[in-house]
Amino acid sequence: MRIPEYDDIVSAHERISAFVHRTPVLTCKSIDEMLGVSLFFKCENFQKVGAFKFRGATNAVLSLSEEAAARGVATHSSGNHAAALALAAKQRGIKAYIVMPDNSPEVKKKAVKGYGGIITFCKPTLQAREEALVEVVEKTGATVVHPYNQFEVICGQGTAVKELLEDCDELDVVMTPVGGGGLLSGTATFVKHLYPEVKVWAGEPLMANDAWQSFNEGRLIPVVNPNTIADGLRTSLGDLSYAIIRDKVDRIFTVSEKSIVKAMRMMWERMKIIVEPSSAVPLAAIMENPGCFYQKKVGIILTGGNVDLDHLPFGCY
Amino acid sequence: MRIPEYDDIVSAHERISAFVHRTPVLTCKSIDEMLGVSLFFKCENFQKVGAFKFRGATNAVLSLSEEAAARGVATHSSGNHAAALALAAKQRGIKAYIVMPDNSPEVKKKAVKGYGGIITFCKPTLQAREEALVEVVEKTGATVVHPYNQFEVICGQGTAVKELLEDCDELDVVMTPVGGGGLLSGTATFVKHLYPEVKVWAGEPLMANDAWQSFNEGRLIPVVNPNTIADGLRTSLGDLSYAIIRDKVDRIFTVSEKSIVKAMRMMWERMKIIVEPSSAVPLAAIMENPGCFYQKKVGIILTGGNVDLDHLPFGCY
């Protein structure tokens, strides 16, 4: 199991930077004043496919040999990783085989098709997804790209904080949400190498708190029946992402569903940007724990902006 | 009636630029590809108070003599102009008296109060509003700042396109929505002085098409019972804004309510930014008239981002 290092993230950034957007870092005076902090938002909701996942997928696709690339890439996912891998493959001119549960929302199927992904539908269970993926790989020889528990993917996700630190220095804290842990582990690897004194903190929904449990009990504990609005954070850590988080992350905060929606609404109303619930989890942690953040300069990676406008959570909480 | 000229807008920009945000110009490859155009969006939804109205209000407030300023400013408005004037006055340290109908949405009252505005409530008729304003002015000696039909306000609104043209040159067309005509008349004044060959086109809801009627019939025709989702565009042109639009605007397109919502949704989904319905009217005009815009470089001023997240129009059309 190869552990990503600082240099690997720097190489990943060189590899992908012509293919990904350099997203802006935004600030918001009114939110800063309300919370007594200075926040710097790295807007990966403006990234291609609307999520940071495009960085890891692009790095994985561009890291393949010509020979492997010719056989394509494959994954099972119904979320942002599926769209990200499809577009990353399209940009290299290779095939992406995506296994999706047949009950996936129409909008997700359309996105993957729109980026040229070749979809195999399966029953909506983890077992069916994994079996379908094995079958696709046996037939095509495609390389599997995991959504988070993979060297190249973690290195790609680590490039977001590299840009954030280039655009604003002297941060006290860097925060990301944590689901599978790809973004958090890549972020921690990069930050702790350059600035060991900068805190790397994460936010996680209380309703899907496997990372918090694993981190505090010192062993990998998978999530059971995650029931959170933050649909990007319902996954469990993998062995690779867990090992990095265990060693390099300083603290994980858990937050309520109500705080997630409140934080998301605050960004929509005050910043006029669209972020998905997962993106709001770090701000929710700040709102729930103002004392821990008072007068600190905090960089936050906004993970994505893909929401279903016909089913918004405002008014439900 | 003093008609704003190019130099007046340049002076306004010098006067206000330390007080307003220089908003970014965004592009969106997927929208460009769908419509066969190159669009440049000037994001006044990111402006202070969430709307371009802050430019005109700030210019009016900063243009006052010390003596007049000491007596404060006043207006009647339940929209973005009320919040804009309140904050502009606060930034100069003077009072803003805002007459609002007593049935105004709670969120609008809170915004004006939040910026330190002194509210006088009145019955929700135009007559009651005008009478209440006269009374406030008699009592305080405050200077009335009209939402659009006023020299300083038009000059202030014209500064948005000045920045847009500084950030992207060689546009074929500049577009704004038209309601009271403050933004459109300021925009046309600036553009036609510098680049007479650049077209200045406007978008207007069919359900509030007084500018289109006035423009085509050659006389000022007020709007009757405007019933459009674009709440910023329900007002009639004034004599000053009309005179400028008549002389300097090239064309006004009217658009359906359905197109406005469709265009708004496209910007939310593809650009991940929050714009209010009024902002979507120019894009709606492009969607309804693709032949007029094919392969053109079009600058669009996005007027604002203030929407009620509890009452969104998606799914209604």
HADDOCK unambig.tbl for C-alpha pairs under 7 A between the chains (distance, minus, plus):
assign (segid A and resid 45 and name CA) (segid B and resid 272 and name CA) 6.85 0.50 0.50
assign (segid A and resid 46 and name CA) (segid B and resid 272 and name CA) 6.58 0.50 0.50
assign (segid A and resid 272 and name CA) (segid B and resid 45 and name CA) 6.86 0.50 0.50
assign (segid A and resid 272 and name CA) (segid B and resid 46 and name CA) 6.60 0.50 0.50
assign (segid A and resid 272 and name CA) (segid B and resid 273 and name CA) 5.94 0.50 0.50
assign (segid A and resid 272 and name CA) (segid B and resid 274 and name CA) 4.80 0.50 0.50
assign (segid A and resid 272 and name CA) (segid B and resid 305 and name CA) 6.14 0.50 0.50
assign (segid A and resid 273 and name CA) (segid B and resid 272 and name CA) 5.93 0.50 0.50
assign (segid A and resid 273 and name CA) (segid B and resid 273 and name CA) 4.39 0.50 0.50
assign (segid A and resid 273 and name CA) (segid B and resid 274 and name CA) 5.47 0.50 0.50
assign (segid A and resid 274 and name CA) (segid B and resid 272 and name CA) 4.80 0.50 0.50
assign (segid A and resid 274 and name CA) (segid B and resid 273 and name CA) 5.47 0.50 0.50
assign (segid A and resid 274 and name CA) (segid B and resid 274 and name CA) 6.46 0.50 0.50
assign (segid A and resid 305 and name CA) (segid B and resid 272 and name CA) 6.17 0.50 0.50
assign (segid A and resid 309 and name CA) (segid B and resid 314 and name CA) 6.78 0.50 0.50
assign (segid A and resid 310 and name CA) (segid B and resid 314 and name CA) 6.21 0.50 0.50
assign (segid A and resid 310 and name CA) (segid B and resid 315 and name CA) 6.16 0.50 0.50
assign (segid A and resid 314 and name CA) (segid B and resid 309 and name CA) 6.78 0.50 0.50
assign (segid A and resid 314 and name CA) (segid B and resid 310 and name CA) 6.18 0.50 0.50
assign (segid A and resid 315 and name CA) (segid B and resid 310 and name CA) 6.16 0.50 0.50
